[in-house]
Amino acid sequence: MKYYLYKSPFFKVYAEMDDGIVRIGTRGLVSSFVKPMLKDMLDIFDGAKPAKVGTQELIFSTWMPPIPGTPFDRLVSSQVGSVRGKMIPEQVTISITEECPNECVHCALPDTNNKEYLSPGMVKDVIDQALKMGTTLIIFDGGEPLLYGGLEDLISHVDRSRAISTIFTSGTGLTEEKALSLKEAGLYTVNVSLDSADHEKHDVMRGRKGVYNDAILAIKNSINAGLLVNIYVVLSPQNIDELDDFYNLGRELGVHEISFYEIVPAGRWINKLDNILSSSDHGKLEDFVERTRNSEGPRIFSIPHAMRSTGCFAGRKWVHISPQGDVFPCACIPRSFGNIHEHTLSKIWKKIGKDEVFSRKTTMCHMRNPDFRKNYLGLVDNEK
């Protein structure tokens, strides 16, 4: 079975499965000329384990539209455009509410205590604007998005012929009925956050007893409802030695993917630049990724690894909108470039693109860069 990533009269790119691994092939009159130009892009797929394989479609990752399909065609188009220097917000995160029952120690959302939220009309308007710009991934975030009344209505507003929709959740309130309702509304992926494979440690990190059990139940209910499930892990010095525990748990539960994101000194963690992953910790992640590359179990998506080829998405392929309507290059950089109540998303995006910091590719997270923090944000680290 060939899953076509791209098709034209002169050039075709397709994926085939080889013992559980994706193999990329090309053909066409201009194949020998075009393929080298797309090497970095194609290397993301070639030799990797997909999240799910179907008879008619390939789910390479819970972060990507299915292959083939018009949303994926739009993603390919944006990727080709980025090679020519035309950047669009491929993924837009909308924090629809501040409401949350947890007190996560590393939460990036500022503590305003105002319980702000975006109105359904405003969220739908932002979705329409984003899709018009070429966005292929709409992420509903919070706070806890499951506490937002009418979430299904927002999900169903995302045109599935143009983009996929996902949520980030702690699992709170994701009952069997809710999972089925989200699936019926058109939700693509449920991203469930886990900070530890141990229930007590996870609850401490999340600031609430019982949230681990909520997460596990949410995963089970989502899988039973037919949703894609991604366990999202924020790696820190506190849980870096649990990599295999996360993997074994994910395999036991039957999740499709586990994404590992390196903790960022932002939000409640903003003054902890000295409490992020060390070079030794990165070595442990390297070893883990290599060991599980072809193992039977969920796909592993190591975001630190991906950034080496794609660069940081902040302000180049990703934009984040807060419950107040402020637009940030990503969820971790506390600098707003405008507000959707006052300006169009397109206008704000162009403003971000004109900023020297976001107009060039970098493989380093800005918020882990002391110079950026000091010179761009005015943060003074390790000083009393």
KARALIN-V275458 format. One record per pair of residues at least 24 apart in sequence whose C-alpha atoms are under 8 Angstrom apart, sorted by sequence separation. I is the first residue (numbers start at 1). J is the second residue. D is the distance in whole Angstrom. If there is no record, write none. Layout:
i:j:d
I:J:D
I:J:D
//
This chain:
i:j:d
22:46:6
23:47:6
144:168:8
145:169:7
164:188:6
165:189:7
166:190:6
167:191:6
168:192:6
169:193:6
170:194:8
231:255:7
22:47:5
23:48:8
138:163:7
140:165:8
144:169:6
166:191:7
168:193:7
230:255:6
233:258:7
235:260:6
21:47:6
22:48:5
136:162:6
137:163:6
138:164:6
139:165:6
140:166:6
141:167:6
142:168:8
144:170:7
146:172:7
147:173:8
160:186:8
192:218:8
229:255:5
230:256:6
231:257:6
232:258:6
233:259:6
234:260:6
235:261:6
236:262:7
21:48:6
22:49:6
96:123:7
135:162:8
136:163:4
137:164:5
138:165:5
139:166:5
140:167:5
141:168:5
146:173:7
155:182:8
192:219:7
228:255:8
229:256:6
230:257:5
231:258:5
232:259:5
233:260:5
234:261:5
235:262:5
236:263:6
21:49:5
22:50:7
135:163:7
136:164:6
137:165:6
138:166:6
139:167:5
140:168:6
141:169:7
144:172:8
146:174:7
228:256:6
229:257:7
230:258:5
231:259:6
232:260:6
233:261:6
234:262:6
235:263:5
20:49:6
21:50:7
94:123:8
137:166:8
139:168:7
152:181:7
156:185:5
230:259:7
232:261:8
234:263:5
20:50:8
120:150:8
124:154:7
127:157:8
128:158:8
152:182:6
155:185:6
156:186:6
123:154:7
127:158:7
131:162:7
155:186:6
156:187:8
223:254:8
131:163:7
153:185:7
155:187:6
190:222:7
223:255:7
124:157:7
152:185:5
220:253:7
333:366:8
109:143:8
120:154:7
219:253:8
315:349:8
333:367:7
332:367:7
219:255:8
190:227:7
192:229:7
194:231:7
315:352:6
316:353:7
92:130:7
189:227:6
190:228:6
191:229:6
192:230:6
193:231:6
194:232:6
195:233:6
237:275:7
315:353:7
172:211:7
179:218:8
188:227:6
189:228:5
190:229:5
191:230:5
192:231:5
193:232:5
194:233:5
195:234:6
236:275:8
237:276:6
171:211:8
174:214:8
187:227:7
188:228:6
189:229:6
190:230:6
191:231:6
192:232:6
193:233:6
194:234:8
195:235:8
236:276:6
237:277:6
258:298:7
260:300:8
89:130:8
170:211:7
173:214:8
189:230:7
191:232:6
236:277:6
237:278:8
240:281:7
257:298:5
258:299:6
259:300:6
260:301:6
261:302:7
262:303:8
100:142:7
172:214:5
175:217:8
179:221:6
180:222:8
183:225:7
235:277:8
243:285:8
256:298:5
257:299:5
258:300:5
259:301:5
260:302:5
261:303:5
262:304:7
316:358:6
335:377:8
92:135:7
99:142:7
100:143:5
101:144:8
171:214:5
172:215:7
174:217:8
175:218:7
179:222:5
183:226:7
196:239:6
241:284:8
254:297:8
255:298:6
256:299:6
257:300:6
258:301:6
259:302:6
260:303:6
261:304:7
315:358:6
316:359:7
334:377:8
89:133:7
90:134:7
91:135:6
94:138:8
96:140:7
97:141:8
98:142:6
99:143:5
100:144:5
170:214:7
171:215:4
174:218:5
183:227:6
195:239:7
237:281:7
240:284:8
244:288:8
254:298:7
257:301:7
259:303:7
260:304:8
314:358:7
88:133:7
89:134:7
90:135:4
91:136:6
92:137:6
93:138:6
94:139:6
95:140:6
96:141:6
97:142:5
98:143:4
99:144:6
170:215:6
171:216:8
173:218:8
176:221:5
180:225:5
197:242:7
240:285:8
243:288:7
88:134:7
89:135:6
90:136:6
91:137:5
92:138:5
93:139:5
94:140:5
95:141:4
96:142:6
97:143:6
98:144:7
99:145:8
171:217:7
172:218:7
175:221:6
176:222:7
179:225:6
196:242:7
251:297:5
88:135:7
90:137:6
91:138:6
92:139:6
93:140:6
94:141:6
95:142:4
96:143:8
97:144:7
100:147:7
171:218:5
174:221:7
250:297:8
251:298:6
91:139:7
93:141:7
94:142:8
95:143:7
97:145:6
99:147:7
171:219:8
174:222:8
179:227:8
197:245:6
250:298:7
96:145:7
99:148:8
176:225:7
197:246:6
312:361:7
95:145:8
196:246:7
247:297:8
311:361:6
312:362:6
97:148:7
247:298:8
311:362:5
312:363:5
96:148:7
197:249:7
311:363:4
312:364:7
3:56:8
310:363:8
311:364:7
312:365:6
3:57:7
309:363:8
3:58:7
308:363:5
78:134:7
307:363:6
307:364:8
75:134:8
74:134:7
75:135:8
75:136:6
5:67:6
74:136:7
4:67:7
5:68:6
3:67:6
4:68:6
72:136:8
3:68:6
71:136:6
267:332:7
266:332:6
5:72:8
6:73:7
266:333:7
5:73:7
264:332:7
266:334:8
6:76:8
5:76:8
65:136:8
65:137:8
64:137:8
63:137:8
74:162:7
71:160:7
71:161:6
70:161:6
71:162:5
69:161:8
70:162:6
71:163:5
71:164:7
273:368:7
65:163:7
65:164:6
64:164:8
105:205:6
104:205:6
105:206:7
266:367:7
104:206:4
105:207:7
265:367:6
103:206:6
104:207:6
264:367:7
265:368:7
102:206:6
103:207:5
264:368:7
102:207:6
103:208:7
102:208:6
101:208:8
273:381:7
271:381:7
271:382:8
62:188:8
63:189:8
62:189:6
106:263:8
110:267:6
108:266:6
109:267:6
110:268:8
107:266:8
108:267:4
106:266:8
107:267:6
108:268:6
106:267:7
107:268:6
108:269:8
106:268:5
107:269:7
105:268:6
106:269:5
105:269:7
62:228:7
62:229:7
62:230:7
142:323:8
62:256:8
62:257:7
61:257:7
52:256:7
51:256:5
118:323:5
51:257:6
117:323:5
118:324:7
116:323:6
117:324:7
118:325:7
116:324:6
133:346:7
126:340:8
129:344:8
130:345:7
129:345:7
130:346:8
129:346:7
126:345:7
109:331:8
108:331:7
108:332:6
93:318:8
95:320:8
98:323:6
89:315:8
91:317:6
92:318:6
93:319:6
94:320:6
95:321:6
96:322:7
97:323:5
89:316:7
90:317:5
91:318:5
92:319:5
93:320:5
94:321:5
95:322:5
96:323:5
88:316:7
89:317:4
90:318:6
91:319:7
92:320:6
93:321:6
94:322:7
95:323:5
87:316:6
88:317:6
89:318:5
92:321:8
94:323:8
87:317:7
89:319:6
61:299:8
49:293:7
48:293:7
49:294:7
51:298:7
51:299:5
50:299:6
49:299:6
89:349:8
40:309:7
21:294:8
20:294:8
//
